[in-house]
Amino acid sequence: MKKVLVIVILLALAGGLAWRIYPKTRSADGAGARGGTSRDAAKVPVELAPVETQTIRDAARFSGSLVAKSYFLVAPKVPGRLDKLLVDIGDEISSGELIAILDDDEYAQQVEQARAELAVASANVQETESALKVEQREFERVQALREKKISSESDFDAARARYEALEARNKVAIAQVAQRDAALAAAAVRLSYTKIAASWEDPLRKRFIGERFVDEGAMLRANDPIVSVIDISTLTAVVYVIERDYSRINVGQEAVVTVEALPGKTFSGRVMRVAPLLRESSRQARVEIELPNDERLLKPGMFALVQLEFGHRDNATVVPVEALARREGRVGVFTVDHAEKKAHFVPVTVGVTTETNAEILDPPLSGFVATLGQHLLFDGVSVILPAPQDSAAPGAAAPAGQAPSAGAAK
């Protein structure tokens, strides 16, 4: 029984080994019969694009945000209860327009008190001036008697002392009037602060209420913000550029800005400020682009894409970026011979590169290059060309200057 079991196991092992060896032997025999290797026999389907001559622009795109050209907060200079709020978010306002009113009872009372104190001080001046005139006449009389040797020296000194004392009191009273007058003016100013207005330099340019921070009835301290005021007639696109692009950006340079909220629309701007330093943490510099916004389509806070052009080349030899490939450390493209239906690797020197195209500086190129499938290509490999636009001429080249159709491979 044991011998039978051993024989069965040996037969099973032999059968499994034969099953694994047979496919390899058959494959090798088949390849030998065809007279070549599987690599020689493989054909790679590709898609093509023509080598074109056109203008290519050396540009870079940066992301950033839109900010208002002018932004400030409206806040009271004095504490108090917010009695009336006359504006709301989105309202258009003019320079000097009333924004809010605080409860002014306390400040009005202070004005009345200061006015009463001024009246008292003025009456005191009148009293001292009257007494001073009387004392002045007495002093002059004693002085005349003294000159005639009728009055004594002590009488003359006493009269002069009384006169000088009243003169000093009169000066103090006059100073108190000025002090009370200043206090009245200060109280009147504090009362005027209960009426809160927004003002700016250009009275002809209107602005908008951006945010509201409080409601009517709120108790405010001095400098607590009530609303924000923004100027959106001109916006600023703020971007940050790395060291590689920093030296190529200059004030006055034109820019094209797009925003996600308005697809298909572009806005022209100009570089207005370039920071003279790069942040150590990010090695980036702040760049500000000014954008006219007469139609009020752009809003602060929008995400912005800014394109800056550094130069352009006319009559450049251009291929799609997808056509670039790397083989053995060299960058190149695969050109395709329609007659032989083979691809050839051509090392190239690349110039300006955009998101879609790459400029070829050297060597001169023409014809078609592979844009899809080149990761499977090597020099001299046979390719399967895409179906031509004219189905009556299979395998024929597409017309010059027109990319072949990306049809199914044959």
Secondary structure by P-SEA (a helix, b strand, c coil): caaaaaaaaaaaaaaaaaaaaaaaaaaaaaaaaacccccccbbbbbccccccbbbbbbbbbbbbbbbbcbbbbbbbccccccccccccccccccccccccccccaaaaaaaaaaaaaaaaaaaaaaaaaaaaaaaaaaaaaaaaaaaaccccaaaaaaaaaaaaaaaaaaaaaaaaaaaaaaaaaaaaaaaaacbbbbbcccccbbbbbcccccccccccccccccbbbbbccbbbbbbbbcccccccccccbbbbbbbcccccbbbbbbbccccccccccccbbbbbbbbbccccccccccbbbbbbbccccccccccccccccccccbbbbbbbcccccbbbbbbbbbccccccbbbbcccccccccccccccccccbbbbbbccccccccccccccccccccccccc
